Amino acid sequence: MEIIGFCAGLFTLLTYVPQSIKTIRSRKTRDLSLVTLILLTLSALLWVIYGLKKGLPAVWLTNTVVSLLAISILAIKLQNKD
């Protein structure tokens, strides 16, 4: 079952990679919702905590990376103030 968790986490992670790369390169965040970015960041961080507490590497590993990507996009959004 753990392999299914890793696959699910990997696919979730891969959905954020293109947006993260595009945002980091272009620094353009005007069309990104601040509320969505905040919720995504909080959600991923809570999944990290949950995964650590439950001893589920598939959950905490993938969501750690998602958290870092989400925080990066959120930071750029907050810097831009658009």
N, C-alpha and C positions, 0 to 999 in steps of 0.2 A: 504493500500500500504506500510505502514511503516514496517509491518511484513516481507514483501518480501525483503525490504532493509536490515533488520537485518539478515534474513536467508542468503542472498547473501554475506553480510559482514562476517558472521560467517563461511561460507564455505571457503571464501578467507582466513580468519584468520587460519582456520584449516589446510590449505595447507602449511603454514609456520611453524606450531608447530613441526612436526616431524624433519624437517631439523634443526630448532633452537635447539631442545633438543640434537640431534646428534652432532651438531657442538659445543655446549657449553660443552658437556661431553667429547668429543674426542679432541677438540681444533684443529681438522684437517680441513683445508680449501683449500688445494692445488687445488682441482678440482672445486672450486667455482670461478666463474667469478667476478673479482673486478668491472668491468663496470656494470654488471647486479645488483650486490649488491648496488652500488651507485644509479643506476636508480630506483631500487625498493624502497630504502630508501627515495629518493626525491619524488617519486610518492606518497608514503603513506603519507608523511608529507604534500604535497600539497592537498591531499584528506582530511586530517584533517582540514586544513585551510578552504577549500571549505565547508566542512560539518558544521564547526562552523559558518561561514558567512551566510550560507543558513538556519541554524537552523535544520540541519538534523542529529539527534543523531545516526541513523543507520550508517551513513557515518563516522562521526568523532570518534565515540566510537571504532568501529572495526579497523579503520585505525590507531588509536592511539596505539592499541596493536600490529598491524602489524609493525608500525614504531619502536616500542621498540624491537621487535624481529629482525627486519632488522638491526637496529643499533647495536644490540648485535653481530650478525653474522659479520657485517662489521668491528666492532672493533676488533674482533678476527682475521679476515682476515688481517687487517692492522698491527696488532701486529706480526703475523707470517711472513709477508713479503715473502710469497712463490709464 
